[in-house]
Amino acid sequence: AKDYELRQYETAKWVSTVIRGESQKEAMRQGFWKLFHYIQGKNERETKIDMTVPVTCLVKSGCTDFKISFFVPFEHQDSPPQPTDSDVFVEERKAAAIFVR
């Protein structure tokens, strides 16, 4: 599609949250703020982390759960601070091709 670019992302850590039972737009809003608080210091080290792109939203067909994620910056990939919000988690994703806009 003309409005999208296909990018290749290597195996890396992402910080994520799952929002259940909302519209995608509302899930993105809620998820963004949970993750934004994490990068603003709501983590075990009270470390501020630079905002990165992309922000992803995983949508599974027939499911009302939306996984919102921020890429963990390269300088924190080896040891990202653990979230203090129980709804936020750090995960390692395998390499993938992702459409972005």
Sequence and secondary structure as in RCSB ss.txt:
>XXXX:A:sequence
AKDYELRQYETAKWVSTVIRGESQKEAMRQGFWKLFHYIQGKNERETKIDMTVPVTCLVKSGCTDFKISFFVPFE
HQDSPPQPTDSDVFVEERKAAAIFVR
>XXXX:A:secstr
 TT EEEEE SEEEEEEEEESS HHHHHHHHHHHHHHHHTT BTT       S EEEEE TT  EEEEEEE  GG
GSSS   BSSTTEEEEEE  EEEEE 
